[in-house]
Amino acid sequence: MRQIIPAIVLLLLSCVSAQAQDSVNVAVAKASPGSNKFAVYGNAEASYISNSAAKGFGEINFKPIFLWRISPRLFIEAEMEIETGGGSADLGLEYANMCYTVNPYLTLHAGRFLPKFGAYRGRLAEGFINRFSSNPTGFGDGGIGASVETGVGALGALPFGDIKILYDCYVVNGPHLLTDTLNAGQFDYEAYTANNNSLAVGGRIAIVPLAASNLELGFSFQHKAKTGDAGTENENVSLDMQAVDLNWYQNISALQSTLRITGELRHQKTGANAAYLAADGVTKYLFANSPRAWYLSGSLRPALVDNTFFRNLEFAYRYSNYKRPVNAPWGGAAVTSNEFAVDYWLHWNSLIKLAYQSKSDEPKTFYASVVFGF
């Protein structure tokens, strides 16, 4: 970790020095009065769920995204979410992120932002991007990794001819180790405040190797030296996470269709010095805590045919696997999921989704949902 932080600082300093040569950005650096621009985007979603245990309409979500362009260099993004999943309307702050564009290759940001670890939660999980009505097993709540982070970061892209290198690096509060009887060994990834004097350091680097920019391969890591609450015996329990991800699409002329394949593998390793409290409230015990989750999905859309109805259809399949710690109270055998979906696109960001999920630890479930982007 001591070697990582100087490397990040060196990267930022080198990118900042390039600002002096960026005459275009310098010319527009000062914003004139009235240049503040505002827009609202987002999506709304409604769903129906049916299985052997229950039938009925599920969560109703409304997620407006507020965008402010304060000047050519300053930008704010924020998302509020109103949902009914708990039986009543809940209002929450998903993220609020302040961005400063140093030059075309570097943007600095601070606040509460979408995660940079991996690709699914921060980039592919939104309702109008996800071809399914649920998350891959191990990638949602109770899985590996955050859905939002709080801290600071730097991101950008570096072109090398037809090849592009994308980078994200960040320092955040990071995950908090849970030690209660039911959740022992899991983590609270989304706490608004820190729980000790250790921060998490992480990043993602990806390569777009083809001139068509239709393939992206990424690697992510995150490290936190202390995850337990300050002053407790588990304060010094560390956590390391790695992930690799894939996003590829290709037009298949013979089928007059577009094929897209995405996938991600995540691994997590918790420090071996964690002691958890058993159900009797007295006994302490240890267990190997290294869960792993992965998914692979593919979708085919006949987007090149002349018929409008068939052109708007998309067929998708996803397999996911979540290997949990065997001796954890929330662990046991690996959870696997097979999901099939037929989607109909009403607009580029609005669609109807019909999905069937066969999951090893739950009843077979049918989902119907509609998502409108705006």
Secondary structure, 3 states (H helix, E strand, C coil): CCCHHHHHHHHHHHHHHHHHHCHHHHHCCCCCCCCCEEEEEEEEEEEEEECCCCEEEEEEEEEEEEEEECCCCEEEEEEEEEECCCCCCEEEEEEEEEEEEEECCEEEEEEEECCCCCCHHHHHCCCCCCCCCCCCCCCCCCCCCCCCEEEEEEEEEEEECCEEEEEEEEEECCCEECCCCCCCCCEECCCCCCCCCCCEEEEEEEEECCCCCCEEEEEEEEEECCCCCCCCCCCCCCEEEEEEEEEEEEEEHHHCEEEEEEEEEEEEEECCCCCEECCCCCCEECCCCCCEEEEEEEEEECCCCCCHHHHCEEEEEEEEEEECCCCCCCCCCCEEEEEEEEEEEEECCEEEEEEEEEECCCCCEEEEEEEEEC
